[in-house]
């Protein structure tokens, strides 16, 4: 029987998260499923609605699996765009990231 304790994995997001990146982002997330996940969004310069949707679907998937899913670092463009499109990620930000 597998141990319930899984190691934390990390994922660094690409600078441009547009339509072309959505499938790759989904594949990367699914490869990390089952582990606690720390996402580094510090390099993000631009994010489209589809990639935002993929990230939020990931949050729901990790929540359903009772796993941690946090943004450890987030760039200003990432945070502003998420806010502009109406996605609240405040609850997903690591405490160190929140100001």
MDAnalysis code that builds the backbone (N, CA, C; Angstrom):
import MDAnalysis as mda
import numpy as np

u = mda.Universe.empty(297, n_residues=99, atom_resindex=np.repeat(np.arange(99), 3), trajectory=True)
u.add_TopologyAttr("name", ["N", "CA", "C"] * 99)
u.add_TopologyAttr("resid", np.arange(1, 100))
u.add_TopologyAttr("resname", ["UNK", "UNK", "UNK", "UNK", "UNK", "UNK", "UNK", "UNK", "UNK", "UNK", "UNK", "UNK", "UNK", "UNK", "UNK", "UNK", "UNK", "UNK", "UNK", "UNK", "UNK", "UNK", "UNK", "UNK", "UNK", "UNK", "UNK", "UNK", "UNK", "UNK", "UNK", "UNK", "UNK", "UNK", "UNK", "UNK", "UNK", "UNK", "UNK", "UNK", "UNK", "UNK", "UNK", "UNK", "UNK", "UNK", "UNK", "UNK", "UNK", "UNK", "UNK", "UNK", "UNK", "UNK", "UNK", "UNK", "UNK", "UNK", "UNK", "UNK", "UNK", "UNK", "UNK", "UNK", "UNK", "UNK", "UNK", "UNK", "UNK", "UNK", "UNK", "UNK", "UNK", "UNK", "UNK", "UNK", "UNK", "UNK", "UNK", "UNK", "UNK", "UNK", "UNK", "UNK", "UNK", "UNK", "UNK", "UNK", "UNK", "UNK", "UNK", "UNK", "UNK", "UNK", "UNK", "UNK", "UNK", "UNK", "UNK"])
u.atoms.positions = np.array([
    [0.853, -1.183, 0.000],
    [0.000, 0.000, 0.000],
    [0.894, 1.239, 0.000],
    [0.570, 2.184, -0.844],
    [1.373, 3.395, -0.977],
    [1.177, 4.313, 0.223],
    [2.227, 5.013, 0.557],
    [2.162, 5.965, 1.659],
    [1.320, 7.166, 1.257],
    [0.538, 7.694, 2.205],
    [-0.282, 8.868, 1.915],
    [0.562, 10.123, 1.825],
    [1.765, 10.080, 2.396],
    [2.609, 11.263, 2.388],
    [3.394, 11.306, 1.079],
    [3.106, 12.317, 0.273],
    [3.810, 12.491, -0.996],
    [4.719, 13.703, -0.882],
    [5.789, 13.679, -1.622],
    [6.685, 14.819, -1.591],
    [6.084, 15.976, -2.364],
    [6.518, 17.171, -1.998],
    [6.022, 18.351, -2.700],
    [6.796, 18.519, -4.001],
    [6.074, 18.745, -5.059],
    [6.661, 18.994, -6.370],
    [6.547, 20.479, -6.665],
    [7.317, 20.946, -7.630],
    [7.222, 22.350, -8.012],
    [7.094, 22.464, -9.528],
    [6.489, 23.572, -9.937],
    [6.282, 23.849, -11.355],
    [6.544, 25.325, -11.584],
    [7.469, 25.620, -12.481],
    [7.731, 27.002, -12.867],
    [6.976, 27.290, -14.158],
    [6.170, 28.339, -14.124],
    [5.370, 28.685, -15.292],
    [6.183, 29.460, -16.314],
    [5.833, 29.286, -17.576],
    [6.492, 29.978, -18.682],
    [6.141, 31.470, -18.652],
    [6.985, 32.310, -19.246],
    [6.690, 33.748, -19.281],
    [5.404, 34.095, -20.032],
    [5.108, 33.356, -21.093],
    [3.896, 33.619, -21.874],
    [2.996, 32.394, -21.794],
    [1.841, 32.575, -21.181],
    [0.858, 31.505, -21.041],
    [-0.348, 31.853, -21.902],
    [-0.237, 31.524, -23.182],
    [-1.303, 31.843, -24.128],
    [-1.949, 30.558, -24.631],
    [-2.771, 30.680, -25.653],
    [-3.477, 29.532, -26.217],
    [-2.516, 28.404, -26.600],
    [-1.360, 28.757, -27.143],
    [-0.383, 27.751, -27.566],
    [0.206, 26.972, -26.394],
    [0.198, 27.547, -25.212],
    [0.799, 26.924, -24.027],
    [-0.202, 26.126, -23.196],
    [-1.491, 26.280, -23.456],
    [-2.527, 25.675, -22.605],
    [-2.429, 24.153, -22.518],
    [-2.258, 23.475, -23.631],
    [-2.180, 22.009, -23.617],
    [-0.937, 21.544, -22.879],
    [0.189, 22.205, -23.123],
    [1.430, 21.837, -22.431],
    [1.296, 22.053, -20.927],
    [0.647, 23.153, -20.525],
    [0.437, 23.430, -19.111],
    [-0.433, 22.346, -18.481],
    [-1.487, 21.966, -19.149],
    [-2.366, 20.897, -18.657],
    [-1.585, 19.588, -18.500],
    [-0.776, 19.257, -19.494],
    [0.028, 18.029, -19.436],
    [1.009, 18.056, -18.270],
    [1.641, 19.217, -18.054],
    [2.583, 19.356, -16.933],
    [1.882, 19.161, -15.598],
    [0.702, 19.759, -15.460],
    [-0.051, 19.610, -14.217],
    [-0.451, 18.157, -13.984],
    [-0.954, 17.504, -15.014],
    [-1.405, 16.116, -14.860],
    [-0.246, 15.181, -14.522],
    [0.949, 15.509, -14.997],
    [2.123, 14.691, -14.666],
    [2.485, 14.817, -13.186],
    [2.061, 15.892, -12.546],
    [2.381, 16.131, -11.132],
    [1.233, 15.769, -10.197],
    [0.134, 15.291, -10.751],
    [-1.058, 14.960, -9.957],
    [-0.719, 13.919, -8.897],
    [-1.303, 14.105, -7.724],
    [-1.074, 13.170, -6.633],
    [-0.039, 13.645, -5.628],
    [0.650, 14.727, -5.952],
    [1.647, 15.313, -5.064],
    [1.210, 16.708, -4.660],
    [1.707, 17.170, -3.522],
    [1.522, 18.576, -3.183],
    [2.286, 19.382, -4.220],
    [1.745, 20.538, -4.615],
    [2.347, 21.298, -5.705],
    [2.555, 22.760, -5.331],
    [3.778, 23.232, -5.577],
    [4.123, 24.642, -5.392],
    [4.398, 25.221, -6.776],
    [3.641, 26.249, -7.148],
    [3.747, 26.832, -8.479],
    [4.467, 28.174, -8.390],
    [5.495, 28.320, -9.210],
    [6.251, 29.568, -9.283],
    [5.783, 30.326, -10.522],
    [5.056, 31.414, -10.311],
    [4.542, 32.240, -11.408],
    [5.304, 33.552, -11.512],
    [6.515, 33.591, -10.967],
    [7.284, 34.837, -10.925],
    [7.773, 35.289, -12.295],
    [7.905, 34.382, -13.246],
    [8.398, 34.741, -14.575],
    [7.276, 35.108, -15.546],
    [6.024, 34.943, -15.135],
    [4.890, 35.176, -16.034],
    [4.785, 36.654, -16.398],
    [4.819, 36.914, -17.694],
    [4.662, 38.269, -18.221],
    [3.268, 38.472, -18.806],
    [2.673, 37.356, -19.279],
    [1.358, 37.425, -19.915],
    [0.646, 36.086, -19.731],
    [-0.630, 36.163, -19.338],
    [-1.427, 34.944, -19.188],
    [-2.794, 35.164, -19.820],
    [-3.201, 34.185, -20.613],
    [-4.507, 34.239, -21.249],
    [-5.549, 33.520, -20.410],
    [-6.800, 33.729, -20.761],
    [-7.909, 33.167, -19.999],
    [-7.903, 31.638, -20.001],
    [-7.492, 31.021, -21.097],
    [-7.493, 29.561, -21.156],
    [-6.484, 28.965, -20.179],
    [-5.297, 29.547, -20.099],
    [-4.302, 29.049, -19.142],
    [-4.734, 29.332, -17.706],
    [-5.399, 30.457, -17.486],
    [-5.951, 30.738, -16.156],
    [-6.972, 29.663, -15.793],
    [-7.780, 29.272, -16.764],
    [-8.784, 28.233, -16.535],
    [-8.111, 26.894, -16.218],
    [-7.039, 26.575, -16.924],
    [-6.299, 25.333, -16.665],
    [-5.748, 25.344, -15.240],
    [-5.185, 26.473, -14.829],
    [-4.638, 26.575, -13.479],
    [-5.722, 26.433, -12.410],
    [-6.892, 27.015, -12.654],
    [-7.971, 26.913, -11.678],
    [-8.590, 25.510, -11.668],
    [-8.632, 24.861, -12.815],
    [-9.091, 23.463, -12.851],
    [-8.111, 22.591, -12.063],
    [-6.830, 22.915, -12.178],
    [-5.824, 22.202, -11.378],
    [-6.064, 22.390, -9.898],
    [-6.392, 23.614, -9.501],
    [-6.663, 23.890, -8.083],
    [-7.821, 23.029, -7.583],
    [-8.865, 22.918, -8.383],
    [-10.024, 22.092, -8.002],
    [-9.644, 20.606, -7.926],
    [-8.816, 20.158, -8.859],
    [-8.385, 18.763, -8.868],
    [-7.560, 18.449, -7.630],
    [-6.620, 19.336, -7.300],
    [-5.773, 19.120, -6.119],
    [-6.631, 19.170, -4.843],
    [-7.605, 20.073, -4.805],
    [-8.493, 20.170, -3.650],
    [-9.283, 18.872, -3.476],
    [-9.783, 18.336, -4.578],
    [-10.544, 17.079, -4.521],
    [-9.671, 15.924, -4.044],
    [-8.373, 15.993, -4.346],
    [-7.426, 14.948, -3.924],
    [-6.844, 15.231, -2.539],
    [-7.289, 16.310, -1.890],
    [-6.782, 16.728, -0.571],
    [-5.270, 16.941, -0.589],
    [-4.794, 17.603, -1.623],
    [-3.376, 17.924, -1.778],
    [-3.199, 19.434, -1.796],
    [-2.033, 19.892, -1.381],
    [-1.717, 21.325, -1.384],
    [-1.435, 21.783, -2.812],
    [-1.913, 22.968, -3.141],
    [-1.739, 23.578, -4.469],
    [-1.588, 25.070, -4.212],
    [-0.359, 25.549, -4.219],
    [-0.108, 26.949, -3.880],
    [0.784, 27.623, -4.907],
    [0.607, 28.919, -4.998],
    [1.496, 29.755, -5.792],
    [2.507, 30.329, -4.816],
    [3.759, 29.893, -4.936],
    [4.782, 30.339, -4.000],
    [5.305, 31.718, -4.341],
    [5.321, 32.027, -5.618],
    [5.738, 33.347, -6.086],
    [4.890, 33.690, -7.294],
    [4.542, 34.983, -7.410],
    [3.706, 35.406, -8.530],
    [4.128, 36.800, -8.979],
    [4.271, 36.968, -10.282],
    [4.650, 38.274, -10.830],
    [3.459, 39.225, -10.769],
    [3.749, 40.503, -10.844],
    [2.696, 41.513, -10.848],
    [1.774, 41.350, -12.058],
    [2.314, 41.120, -13.277],
    [1.410, 40.901, -14.424],
    [0.494, 39.691, -14.240],
    [1.010, 38.635, -13.633],
    [0.197, 37.447, -13.376],
    [-0.958, 37.794, -12.436],
    [-0.644, 38.434, -11.319],
    [-1.670, 38.786, -10.332],
    [-2.694, 39.762, -10.896],
    [-2.234, 40.763, -11.641],
    [-3.151, 41.759, -12.204],
    [-4.081, 41.138, -13.232],
    [-3.535, 40.299, -14.094],
    [-4.371, 39.670, -15.127],
    [-5.400, 38.749, -14.500],
    [-4.988, 37.969, -13.514],
    [-5.948, 37.087, -12.847],
    [-7.076, 37.911, -12.233],
    [-6.735, 39.032, -11.630],
    [-7.740, 39.902, -11.034],
    [-8.653, 40.494, -12.111],
    [-8.062, 40.931, -13.216],
    [-8.848, 41.542, -14.291],
    [-9.854, 40.581, -14.924],
    [-9.488, 39.316, -15.016],
    [-10.416, 38.349, -15.615],
    [-11.350, 37.737, -14.576],
    [-11.220, 38.192, -13.327],
    [-12.164, 37.785, -12.298],
    [-11.823, 36.503, -11.567],
    [-10.546, 36.123, -11.569],
    [-10.128, 34.908, -10.881],
    [-9.449, 35.294, -9.576],
    [-10.031, 34.845, -8.465],
    [-9.470, 35.134, -7.151],
    [-8.546, 33.989, -6.736],
    [-7.253, 34.281, -6.661],
    [-6.298, 33.250, -6.244],
    [-5.715, 33.552, -4.868],
    [-6.284, 34.522, -4.181],
    [-5.773, 34.932, -2.865],
    [-5.611, 33.731, -1.932],
    [-6.575, 32.821, -1.934],
    [-6.522, 31.656, -1.055],
    [-5.471, 30.637, -1.483],
    [-4.940, 30.779, -2.693],
    [-3.931, 29.841, -3.200],
    [-2.506, 30.375, -3.049],
    [-2.379, 31.640, -2.657],
    [-1.051, 32.230, -2.507],
    [-0.410, 31.765, -1.203],
    [0.872, 31.428, -1.284],
    [1.600, 31.089, -0.072],
    [1.614, 32.314, 0.826],
    [1.629, 32.107, 2.123],
    [1.593, 33.205, 3.072],
    [2.706, 34.234, 2.833],
    [3.866, 33.764, 2.401],
    [4.988, 34.663, 2.129],
    [4.704, 35.572, 0.938],
    [3.855, 35.126, 0.018],
    [3.534, 35.867, -1.187],
    [2.504, 36.950, -0.918],
    [1.605, 36.706, 0.020],
    [0.543, 37.666, 0.314],
    [1.116, 38.880, 1.023],
    [0.584, 40.056, 0.632],
    [1.066, 41.290, 1.250],
    [-0.078, 42.070, 1.812],
])
